[in-house]
Amino acid sequence: MKKLLIILIVLLWLFFPFGMIAQQLSGKLIDENSQPLPYANVVLLSLPDSAFVSGTISGEDGSFTLEATSGNQIVKISSIGYKTVCKPVSPANIGIVQLVSDAQMLGEVVVKGNLPVTRMKGDAMVTSVENSVLSKVGSANDVLTKIPGITKKQDAFEVFGKGTPLITSVS
């Protein structure tokens, strides 16, 4: 009976170590204007390797709760537009955490655009050759063979299913 009691105590000690008692970790996030910060990422990481333990997001009122399993953990709080904050797990109530804005000025931006070479205009398909790749193809006949929907049959051109195309020159 005494051996059975000792074995039972050893098994309980192995499967339920005393250092693994979970504690409720809570806090509230605010911004620089003391307004609640909703939808921020709150992640519990173990030390020393920063392995993920658990995570949540802050509620509409900026509050969050997590289950911490040991004292050797940290809480990492991040949100887009704010600097990331890391806090130790103890005490269990982290309290109010104010996140500081992390605004960054972008450099100059250049936006380029090109009109499509071939586009629909009314019920006609219009292809602009000037200032396009087609201007370097060669003769006018070579250009016409590169336009989508046009084929060359003997000495004449044909639009798929439509007949002879109307070819004009615009100066």
PyMOL commands that set and color helices and strands:
alter all, ss='L'
color gray80, all
select helices_A, chain A and resi 2-15+18-20+133-136+140-146
alter helices_A, ss='H'
color red, helices_A
select strands_A, chain A and resi 23-30+41-46+51-57+63-68+73-78+85-88+93-98+118-121+124-127+150-153+156-159
alter strands_A, ss='S'
color yellow, strands_A
deselect
rebuild
show_as cartoon
